[in-house]
Structure formats: structure tokens, C-alpha cells
């Protein structure tokens, strides 16, 4: 499994029906959170919450914070 990090990439993976799960940081911009939560609910994709963008960045293996990320299967 791998992560696609950021609002644009997460939205793209949801729209392409590739996201297995979406991770969202509670301290991200509320407007971004609202949009992605509605999309996840509409597509029945589970959401996992992290407390901070920094924590989510670490989870994704990057050195900066991340507002959201989509977990997708490894590409072949």
C-alpha cells in the first residue's frame, strides 16, 4: 500500500475509485476537511483521523505536514 498525499491527490484518488481509506488531520483547513469528508461519505470510503498535520506527514513518511492522504494499493 502507498499514500497519495495532499488535497488534490486525495480528491483525484477518490474520484478514480482508487482510495481504500483516507487519512485527515484534525488541524487542517476546515473547508478542505468538509469537502473531503463529504466526498468520502458519498463514496463510502472510510476516514481515519490524526490529531495534527505533522503526525499525518510522519505516517506518510514525509518530512512536512499533510492535511490529508489517500491510502491506495501499490501500482503494478
Buried (B, 14 or more C-beta within 10 A) or exposed (E): EEBBBBBEBBBBBBEEEBBEBBBBBEBBEEEBBEBBBEBBEEEEBEBEEBEBBBBBBBBBEBEEBBBBBBBBEEEE
